[in-house]
């Protein structure tokens, strides 16, 4: 076992883990943050995407021990507790960008990262290309693309967008 | 229409938990003291099991127990069943071989469960499984369905000579042959319907738990139908008596058919939880999902269409070899038979049809229902044939279809179904306008101008949904009825819980079912809760598949609401001191006809429980009613999908540049959700048409065993989709609903391939039309340079 200390959703966390423990296992099993999902074993589906230092990372593809000192944001930490939803969460709800909800946390976290890199006015084609690493079997992507475009616009000027851009 | 009633695009009640990471999927659940299961699977497609040596494995850290098929058999745990007995032409029942929960004596496909290793952690179980030594006697395998049926092929099951499960047929052979004998033109087509992997993004998972104090079991599982799981696990597998087994299906991350069935892992986790005295958890890795979740499709078909000189279709005959994999599965036999043959009339008035299906075992994963289940396969046959016939006889594909449409209803087809309502011309017209069909020639020229081959493809599909009238399916071999149940529990405060046997796994029942109740009772949608997925709460139900939850599940709720209203009127009559027959219920108020006297919903519900205003001997206190709804007919959603593609002749890459769908789903409860279902279905069908294919090598190894090898459609495989509806009310249920969940997957493959073949000018292309396949077809046809039309 080995110790790792990091920040998750703004809170300091220390855990003793088997060295082969993946970040997603640390989040789901040790911290009981089960909003981050596992959909595959080859880093294709993107259900496990979280933000590490503001950047999208597939948490199934990084060891927990590599995250020493890192700042991790999961779907549970995207909106302030008791505060309003994050604009991207709201956009997924408003645009019916989810059906079964399993890929959704990864989609939303990826979307926030797309906005950080590509800005607030996103063309459909850009969004579709940027979603290469996220698979959804339910929605046919149509409403996810709509949701991300709307969420990107709604994020203009919000705290998350500003923080991410820094 | 009210703001939250039927027809309103109400935002989903269930979304909040999913967008905040607070959903409860099976793998999110942990039980105190739980151990973990990992399954040792056969690496061989066909072998005898000579011995299993678990000595070294059992000494590995954390190992609790290791069980093999011998222990399962010793405890008399039976295997999986097929719930539908299909009969061959000669009247003999299908040859269903045994499917033990853990393989015993023999393995029949790669992935077959041989042993289960139980340990304190998942990693320990997986590590120890590496040390289990299985001594196999490898046998020759057969994966090709045509080869499997030939004499001398490796035999999978003693009960099934030549690996033949059944030789089934439907329709009038003599009449159909006569139509072909007198035909002016015959169109012939050989096609392969590619094997697909269902690939819900949530892998299957199970937690078995045994309470020795009450001698009772609980199973948490990723199921589209927990009630059927409970019935099968008790009555057939013999794991636990039905009254001692609770099955909970929490949030389910998509199913697409694969989570209807009962598999080895759920059975073994439940059984072994008692053996080891601890809750037992198993979660599939994606590579396991590829190996053992039931696959779909996998047909080899020869089909022919007979036309008279005027272009009227006079006959259709089809011969299909269906690959059913290595073992029976729950709906297995019904998919290539009763969910396939009866769809062969499509939207067309065809006087004679004859369908033959030879079903065979091969050393591959079992093949069962995947989104559409039989109907995509039928639609692909019919719509490819019709398109090809139009091309061969120089007719416009839209006009050719229209000239052969059924136009009067009810319409009895020659293959069992009686279509109750539809207007196929209306959906075609609307789709032609939305797709700007008239402008296609110009767009094709423009594409040619920059070196691209443009094509357009139609699919005017029909499906049979609302599964299904119990007596009718029983007469065809189904082992169960396909009704649905509902229980409406009205609380004293007037809020309502609806318990339903329909089991949502992404379809939005918590919203649409609440819309129905909100409108009917005139109460806010927030005060309506939909309860499902727990056999301790919902007494029994038949689950969600076959686009049945609206047409069947909601009809059961309507029936229960009728009873609620009748009972509430009795209570209101006492409160209003009026005759029961004079009570009217409207907008959430009970009034007395011809007066301004009324009493609110909440007053009636409260008084139903307080029971002071009426005699408890004359009228039972409380307000709770249940109902079972058995459909009177299948429902027949139909529509027109038009796909437009551009093919790059240099690379063979196909880009879908436009998609128009006009579907008739009858009455639409929530257009936002219906459109979402259509989008998802189209993507599923596009995946099958352009990129998805499960491939086994000749030894039965699954070559496409991960998402790196099996191509799921991504966002950039698809354009924005134009999705609209036309409406003919379904006369066979109280709400007029037909169902929408599978339409896209049924319509799409034919539309795509019709468009691709139109673009490249050759019919010689099989699904999936990958860039390599299209490029090769173009090379072979010698038509690699676009020509301005």
Interface residues (C-beta under 8 A of the other chain):
Chain A: X18 X20 X28 X33 X34 X35 X36 X37 X38 X39 X40 X41 X42 X44 X45 X47 X74 X75 X76 X78 X79 X85 X89 X92 X93 X94 X96 X98 X99 X100 X101 X102 X103 X104 X105 X108 X124 X125 X127 X128 X129 X131 X132 X134 X135 X136 X137 X138 X139 X140 X141 X142 X143 X144 X145
Chain B: X11 X12 X14 X15 X16 X17 X18 X19 X20 X21 X22 X23 X24 X25 X27 X28 X123 X199 X200 X201 X202 X203 X251 X252 X253 X254 X256 X285 X286 X287 X505 X506 X507 X508 X672 X673 X675 X676 X677 X678 X679 X680 X681 X682 X683 X684 X706 X707 X708 X712 X714 X715 X716 X718 X720 X721 X744
